[in-house]
Amino acid sequence: MGVTLAGSLQNSGHDVAWASEGRSRATCERASKAGLADAGRLEDLRRRCDVLIAVCPPEFADRQADEVLATGWRGLYVDANAISPQRVRRIAQRVIERGADFVDGGIIGPPAVERGHTWLYLAGPRAAEIAAMFTAGPMESEVVSGAIGQASALKMCFAAYSKGSIALLAAVLGAAQAHGVIGDLKRQWKRNGPSLDVVEREIVRAAPKAWRFVEEMHEIAATFEAAGIPCGFHEAAAELYSALAEFKGCADPDLDAVLARLLRTPGAL
């Protein structure tokens, strides 16, 4: 996703740099292939940039912001991580108190190679400035009316369905498998249920990325709880995705193996 962001900024006429210190070899190779300038350290990145955009797994969002602030950053900080609106507001408060400006961002869609598939939603007093930096795609940008937290709230609500529904479907198939009615369920779904091909394809596609979804489900649960809506469903989804973490890096997992892992069947993998 970072490469999609960077490529969209480059296409729109902006110079883009990143900091390779502490990053994996695979990440460095992706950044090099994308033609990104390597500032090396975060401290050096701070000196050469007016805007910093953070895109990292949600569990690292606070630490990333604090590391940026520790460099003495006084520019514009964009948090585009998949975190709850209340959490992004807490981060924004720290950033603003230290003399920097803040924009709340939420990305909806996959890493994109063409326009019309992935959107960066933005909120906050300077959101329009960031949106104007993404004019040539492939990532689209759009300002959400309202205060800091609105873009993250939109992201959380969208992912609550898009990723939460996949966890639900995997759980349904797993339960049907355990009770010996999976063939009957699939037959009924072909009559008047969801497309079986789509269901199975989405579950298999999600399994290698499930490890990334765990913390996002917790963030969605926190978003629901803050709205006064029961949050147990997405806490359960986090548990389901956690069970599939072993499929990380698996290019083509088998559906039966995925369901067996959910059921904790010995020797399933």
Buried (B, 14 or more C-beta within 10 A) or exposed (E): BBBBBBBBBBBBEBEBBBBBEEEEEEBBEBBEEBEBEBBEBBBBBBEEBEBBBBBBBBBEBBEBBEBBBEBEBEEBBBBBBBBBBBBBBBBBEBBBEBEBBBBBBBBBBEBBEEEEBBBBBBBBEBBEBBBEBBBBBBBBBBBBEBBBBBBBBBBBBBBBEEBBBBBBBBBBBBBBBBEEEBEEBBEEBEEEEEEBEEBBEBBBEBBBEBBBBBBBBBBBBBBBBBEEEEBEBBBBBBBBBBBBBBBEEBEEBBBEBBBBBBEEBEEBE
